[in-house]
Amino acid sequence: MLRSVDLKDYMQEKPVTIAPNASLIEAVDLITHNRVSGVCVVAEDGTLLGILSELDCLRGILDATYSQGTVGLVQEHMITENINSARISDDIINVATDMLAKGQRRRPVVSDSNQLVGQITCRQILAGIRKLGASF
């Protein structure tokens, strides 16, 4: 089916990122402008710190609305624990299978030193399959 099973051949090399001290509204603007379902939260040196999804943003905005407070910063709403990331050398079939099992639409790709080097999404995996002319 797939000629190459290397993740590097299918991943997005420059995913949308944001700093942890950015406002949640800035994250909403990035997500809506770039038409993505979430962003990778990175330190200045490119280290992956967390993930912020559109659902995390919606939750933060609704919480602020109900409490009549401010929406705050990305670091207050991002997911930092149990982040499933992939390595550039991972097998795309294994990554896709794990993403499906965990109900994930995207996965950051990191180096051995946890530097963000890309992201793989269901859409990119599907496009890769179609590009290679897979028939079912």
C-alpha positions in Angstrom: 0.0 0.0 0.0 2.5 2.7 1.1 5.8 2.7 -0.6 7.5 4.4 2.3 6.6 4.0 5.9 8.9 6.7 7.2 7.1 9.4 9.1 9.5 12.0 7.7 8.1 11.5 4.2 4.6 12.6 5.2 4.9 15.0 8.1 4.4 18.7 8.0 7.8 20.2 8.7 6.7 23.6 10.0 3.6 23.2 12.2 1.8 26.2 13.6 3.4 27.0 17.0 2.8 29.4 19.8 4.6 30.4 23.0 3.2 29.5 26.4 3.0 33.1 27.5 0.9 34.2 24.5 -2.7 35.1 25.1 -5.4 32.5 24.5 -7.0 35.0 22.1 -3.8 35.0 20.0 -4.0 31.2 19.9 -7.6 31.3 18.7 -6.5 33.7 16.0 -3.7 31.4 14.9 -6.0 28.3 14.9 -8.8 30.0 12.9 -6.5 31.9 10.5 -4.4 28.7 9.7 -7.5 26.4 9.7 -5.9 23.9 12.1 -7.4 22.0 15.0 -4.6 22.9 17.4 -1.1 24.2 17.8 2.1 23.0 19.3 3.3 25.1 22.3 7.1 25.5 22.2 9.8 27.2 24.2 12.0 29.8 22.6 14.6 27.1 21.7 11.9 25.0 20.0 11.4 22.5 22.8 7.9 21.0 22.8 6.1 22.1 26.0 2.6 21.1 25.2 -0.4 21.1 22.9 -3.3 23.5 22.7 -6.4 22.3 20.8 -9.4 24.3 19.6 -11.4 22.5 22.3 -8.9 23.8 24.9 -9.4 27.3 23.6 -13.2 26.9 23.6 -13.2 25.6 27.1 -11.0 28.6 28.3 -13.2 31.1 26.6 -16.4 29.6 28.0 -14.9 29.4 31.5 -13.9 33.0 31.3 -17.4 33.9 30.1 -19.2 32.1 32.9 -16.8 33.4 35.6 -16.7 36.9 34.0 -12.9 36.8 34.1 -10.2 37.0 31.5 -9.2 34.1 29.2 -5.6 34.2 30.2 -2.5 32.7 28.7 -1.9 29.6 26.6 0.1 28.0 29.5 -3.0 28.1 31.6 -5.0 26.0 29.1 -2.5 23.8 27.2 -2.0 20.1 27.7 1.4 19.3 29.2 1.0 15.7 30.5 0.8 12.5 28.6 1.6 14.1 25.3 1.9 11.5 22.6 4.7 12.5 20.3 6.4 10.7 17.5 10.0 10.5 16.3 11.0 11.3 12.8 12.1 7.7 12.2 8.9 6.2 13.4 6.8 3.9 11.2 3.8 5.9 9.9 1.6 2.8 10.0 2.3 2.4 13.7 1.8 6.1 14.4 -1.5 6.1 12.4 -2.7 3.0 14.3 -1.9 4.6 17.7 -3.5 7.9 16.7 -6.7 6.1 15.7 -6.7 4.1 18.9 -6.4 7.2 21.0 -8.8 9.3 18.9 -6.1 11.9 18.0 -6.1 14.0 14.9 -2.5 15.2 15.0 0.7 14.3 16.7 3.9 16.4 17.1 7.1 15.0 15.8 10.2 15.6 18.0 13.9 15.0 17.9 15.7 12.9 20.6 16.2 16.2 22.5 12.4 17.0 22.4 12.8 19.7 19.8 9.7 20.1 17.6 10.7 19.1 14.1 7.2 18.6 12.6 3.7 17.3 13.0 1.7 14.5 11.4 -2.0 14.7 11.0 -4.7 12.3 9.8 -5.1 14.5 6.7 -1.5 14.2 5.8 -1.5 10.4 6.2 -4.6 10.2 4.0 -3.1 12.4 1.4 0.0 10.3 1.4 -2.0 7.2 0.8 -3.9 8.8 -2.1 -0.8 10.3 -3.6 0.8 6.9 -3.8 -2.2 5.6 -5.7 -3.4 3.2 -3.1 -6.4 1.2 -4.3 -8.9 -0.3 -1.9 
